[in-house]
Amino acid sequence: MKINRDNLIKLMNYYCAGNCTRFARELGVDTSHLHRYLNTGIGGGTKIVGAVIKFCKINGLNFEEYVEL
């Protein structure tokens, strides 16, 4: 599985007004881990994938727009 980084950034901008710290709290992941992934593409592992899927289910979103299977 791989995260679509561009769509994840759009999701962060929509739900958290571009605030990475707030978005990390919403996802339940470490802020530095999320920030590093969004800015460099490094570190988008299973923890972030699982958090994105859970966030999408809670908010009624289709996780396949953000996670490529």
Buried (B, 14 or more C-beta within 10 A) or exposed (E): EEBBBEBBBBBBEEBBEEEBEBBBEBBEBEBEBBBBBBEEEEBBEEBBBBBBBEBBEEEEBEBEBBBEE
